[in-house]
Every structure is written in C-alpha cells, then in structure tokens.
Amino acid sequence: MSFIAVVSMVRNEADVIESFVRHNLGWADRLYVAVHESSDETLSILQALQADGLPICLSEVKGAAQIQSEVMTMLMRQAVAEGAGFVAPLDADEFLLPDAGSTQGQSVGDYCQSIFAAMDEGKVYAVPWVRYVPKGGQGFLLSRRAHREKWPEQLTKIILGAEAVRAADLEISQGNHLVLLPGIEGERQKLVPEMLKGVHIAHYPWRSEEQAARKAAVGWLGNVAKYTRYTRVAHQWRDGYRDLMKGRSLQPEPLRHPVKAPRLPGSEVVRLCYTPDYNRENLLELVMGAAEQMAEECAEFRARLLRQPVSIIMLYKGDIELFAKTLASALADDYPLKEYIVLAPEISSEGEKALLELLEQQPVECISLLSGPTAWDLLPGGVKGEFVQWLPEGFALTPDRLTKMISALSAQEELSLMLSALEEGEYLERKIMRQEVFDIDTGKEVFMPGDGSQAAQNIWETRQCFPGGLASAIFRRRQLEALQWPPARDWQEHEGRELLASLLAGHVYGYIAEPLLKADKNFLA
C-alpha cells in the first residue's frame, strides 16, 4: 500500500524544525529530511525526534553551494522507490493547512489525508502558497498569533504523484515551485499542474530579525557558489544580503492584504521548545564560515582539475563480503582519476576465483589483482598513481576523503603525506584501551604538524600506531620509491606500523582531525 511522503532539505531551522515535523506528520506517513551543513541544533533535534519513533529518514548534505534541486529530486526518487504514492516537497518553514471553513469538523490531519485520498497518482498538483508572519512567542509555530496574506502568492508549490514521476522521470526545481523535465535544462513540465483545492501551504519566511539575517546571508552565498551572483533565483536572499551589507536590519515584507491567521492548538505538540542562541554564533562568524568553506571548495576544485592520479591499494584477507563493501566505497568516491590494486598474498585457488568474479562485475576497468606469495614483490611495479592510498578489507572511504587530502598534497609540495583520523567509536575505544594507538593533539582543524620524526619515534618506542594505521594516510608515490618500497607485510598484523613510521621519519606531514575513514560494523564484531 502506498504512503504519503514529505521531502525536505533544511539548514539552521532549529527554531521551527520540531513544529514542522510534528505538524506535517499529522497527515503524511513519512518524512525524508536532508540536513545541509547546519551549525545550530537542527540535526540533533531531528535525531531526538527520530529516536522517539517518528518516521523520519535522515541524511546529511555537505558543501557550500545551494543544491536544493538536486537533493530534493534525489529524496523524491528515494521515496517513490520505497513505495510513496505522493511526494510533497516542503521547506522547514512550510505547513500544509486546510483553507478556512473547509474541515467540516475533521481534524487538520484527517482533512488533509482526505484530500490525498481523492488525488490521482498519475498527476502533478499545484498548491497555493500563502505567506504568514508570526507575532513572536515560543512553542508550536502554528499556535502563535500571526497574520497572513489574504490571497496566495503568484508562485505555487507542487505535490507529485508517483506514477507521474516514474512516467517522465521528473525533477524538482530550485525552490520546489516547478517540475522539470530531465535532460533539457530549465524546461518546465509541459503538462500544467492541476490546481489543488481545499488546502494551501502556509509559509513562514520571517520569524525574527536574527533568523532572517542568517538565512539571507547563508542562502545567498550558497546560491552564488552554485550559480554566480548573476543568478535569476533567490532574489529575496539577494535583496536581504544587500541590505545586510549596507548595515540595514531585516524586517518582514509588509503584507498587502493582511488577515488574522487561525491558531491551531499545540501546547503539547512541541516538547523540545528550542530557542536558538543567536549570540552563540553571530552573523559575522556565520558568513565568514561560509566564505571559508567556499574557498576550500575552490582549492578542491583546482585539485580535481590537475587530475593527478591516485592508486588505491586494497588488502584482501579472505572475507569476500567485507571486501566487497570496501571496494564499493573506493569506487563510489568521486575523485576523478583512480586506479585500484587488489593485494591477495594469502589466497586459495577457490578464493581467487570468487574474488575475480567480484572484480569482473565492477563498472570500471582499472582494477588489477596481485595474488599469491609474490604479490608484495610485484606491487612496486604495478603502482602508477602520483599518490597512494592503502585500504584494508573491512574499512571504507567516506566520499570526500580523497579530494580533501589530495587537495592539501597538490597545493603544498613540501608535504609528503596527509594523515587523518579513524571514525570515532567502539573500534577506536578498544584499541586505545589496549594501548595500540596514540593520538596527537591537533584540535579540530586541518593543520600541518611538520617533521614527522617525533611521531615515528613514538611508533617505534611504544609499538603503537595512529588510528587506522597505514590506511590513515595518503602518500606520494615518490616517497615510497625513495625508501625502495619497504615491505608492508606487517600491514596484515600491525596495520603497517613499521612502514608508516619509516614514511613519517624526516618528512613533513599534514593531519586532518576529521573521521574520514570508517570501519565496517561486521569488522568490529
């Protein structure tokens, strides 16, 4: 049986996110929410609501650029693939409500569901979009005093039927106002959406001066990062950003025909009652953080353009299922130029057959297998990449690992290798308890500790290693060649401890204190 889904991409919406979730789950069956680089409590509130048993499918989106269209389309397709009959794309400040006098004694949730029951899954619907302005207060947003525009905006929002999505492979436009056809950029859906009657979407774009300033600043910078400042979209954020640059305060646009908005009961609806502390992260800090992120993405883009190849060396220990996950993570990384080398020094003929079958099924051709007792000896001649990444069975790369670390190596010739942290959790805790790993005091930022001789000395003296061992680093191939490719056989037993120490000694290295390497849960068991 099909269900009703809401899809949303949110950023810094902690003051309204619980109101959004609890109200819209009054008529929808499931929420798909992507959290985009939030610096407030948006993600933790959603996680708390999810832990309470609410049907929320959570994901996170990285990057400074505004990618709402792409993310919303992805969430819509996920919902349809999982059985949604209708998908309603909403922002966190939007609420589906009955028109005045329409409910005839029904609850808001029951009335909205009756509207969906009469809709056709083969159609796309346009929903009136009405601007609301609250008068302050806390708790459930829809229970606060507010005024609304008497008439809907010229723009509408959309609700998509699953059959319509599948039939034309539809995409959602920026702002969730239009339906686009794939492959023909900017072309609108030729079939005009059918106007949905009896309901409208209440839009609360302004809730306080501080919230409006933060939204305008981050929203406009994100659109510039994607489209340049000459974009034809997000004009309201552009205007707000221009006002902020001139030192003006942001006030709500006056309602043309204001009327009182009905207040829904909701004293018990919102229990977290989050009040954002705008002083904790002021507007200048927020803008400078967004600017720093965009500058970093420029450096990463430049590194991609250089197209310096990386060789990913994967050690196969005999668990084909675990190795398949490790391989899949390496293939999924979007760094543009990679070769894959599989090391299987201790493998049976039956195991080699299964491994070859797995490799032949992969969608790339640049995978080579070095097997048997001579695998280690053949390795130096098989590596062609400018950089080398070691990846043992049972570990996985996070999607942006290669780009972040190769960007630092590409831009700074004096760096011989980049180290990163392993994902925090049970695996790392066990190793710390057994005194098998040590940490360096790096803080939370990327920084360059310099000469690695002290770290190498610690490895030799304590027999400890960094979390992730040899797999915690990306090396320059010339560095390995200068050491005449010292044998890495201890990688199988000690995560390449001695090789890592040799590579660190006397070399300048960088360190990213982010958990960019993950260990599979099955590996931890």
Secondary structure, 3 states (H helix, E strand, C coil): CCEEEEEEEECCCCCCHHHHHHHHCCCCCEEEEEEECCCCCHHHHHHHHHHCCCCEEEEEECCCCCCHHHHHHHHHHHHHHCCEEEEEECCCCEEEEECCCCCCCCCHHHHHHHHHHCCCCCCEEEEEEEEEEECCCCCCHHHCCEEEECCCCCCEEEEEEHHHHHHHCCEECHHHCCEECCCCCCCECCCCCEECCCEEEEECCCCCHHHHHHHHHHHHHHHHHHHCCCCCCCHHHHHHHHHHHCCCCCCCCCCCCEEECCCCCCCCCCCCCCCCCCCCCCHHHHHHHHHHHHHHHHHHHHHHHHCCCEEEEEECCCCHHHHHHHHHHHHHCCCCCEEEEEEECCCCHHHHHHHHHHHHCCCCCCEEEEECCCHHHHHHHHCCCCEEEEEECCEEECCCHHHHHHHHHHHCCCCCEEEEEECCCHHHHHHHHCCCECCCCCCCCCEEEEECHHHHHHHHHHCCECCCHHHHEEEEHHHHHHCCCCCCCCHHHHCCHHHHHHHHCCCEEEEEEEEEEEECHHHHC
